[in-house]
């Protein structure tokens, strides 16, 4: 348990020690796989979070939302690094390039 609405996306970090989940409750939860509870909650989206993706080194997480934005998060500080705009409707999917330099969205 942890989210208060449907979960739309999950992703393992590259070392397999954490799992992130994105929900219609506008939040992202970070789960320590050694514990059954969420270790951290990322907030900042104003609508449902549809998709999440860890960058290849596991230090950043990107999230795509119905609020038409993508957010990039620093996982060490759990702070938002950037809000990316440009979509005129919901962002449904995101993916990092293998080198972690580019983020694609749909």
N, C-alpha and C positions, 0 to 999 in steps of 0.2 A: 504494500500500500504506500501511498505517498501523494499521488495526483488526485485531484478532485473532479476530474472529467476524463474523457477518453484519451488514450495514448495513441499518437499518430506515427511515431518513429522511434526507433532505438538504434544505438550504435556502440560498439566496443571501441575503447581507445586502443592504440596500436600495441601496447604491451599486454593487453587483455586483463588488466587489473581493475578497470572501471568500466561502467556502462552508463550511457546517458540516455534519457528518455525525454521525448517532447510531447506536449499535451494540449488539448483544447482548453485547459485551464490557464493558458498563456505562459506557462513556465517550462523550464528545463530542469530536470533533476539529474544529479550526478550520484551514481551508486558505487560504493566500495563493494566489490564482490566478496569481500571477507565478512561483510555485515549485511543483515537483511533490511536495513533502513537506508534512506537517502542520506548522503553525507552533506550535500550542498544543493541549493536551489538558485538558479539563475532567473532573474526577473528583468523585464524591460520591454518585452513585446506587448502590444495593446490588443492582440487578438490571438487566436489559436496558433500554435507552433506546429508546422507540418513536417519539417524535415530537419535533421541535424547531421553533421559530419565532422569528425576529428581530422585535423590536418595530419600529415604523415609523421611528424615528430611528437604528436600528442600534446603539444603545448597550447593549441588553440582549438576552439570549437566554433563552427559556423551554424547558424540557425535560420530557417526560412519560415515566414509567417503569413497568415491571412491579412496582416496589417500592411502588406505590400513591401516589406523590408526584409533585409538579411542583416543579421547582427554577427559580429565576430567577437569572440570572448577570449580573454587571457585566462587560462585555467589555473594558473598559479595564484593569481590575485582574485579570480572570479569577477573581474571587472570587464565591462564592455569596452572593446578597443575601437570599434567602428560600427556605424549603421550605414548600410549600403542601400541606396534608393535607385529608382529607375523603372521598376515594374509598375504597371498601372492597375494590376489585379494581384490576387494572392500569389505568393511564391510557393510552389508545391514541392520542389526538389532542388537539392544542392549537392555538389561534389567538388572535392579538391583535386587538383592535378597531382600526379605522383611526386613531383618535386616540391609541392606545397606552395608554389608561387602564384597559382591561378585558382580562382573559385568560379565554377560554372553554376548557373541557376536557370530554372525553368518555371 
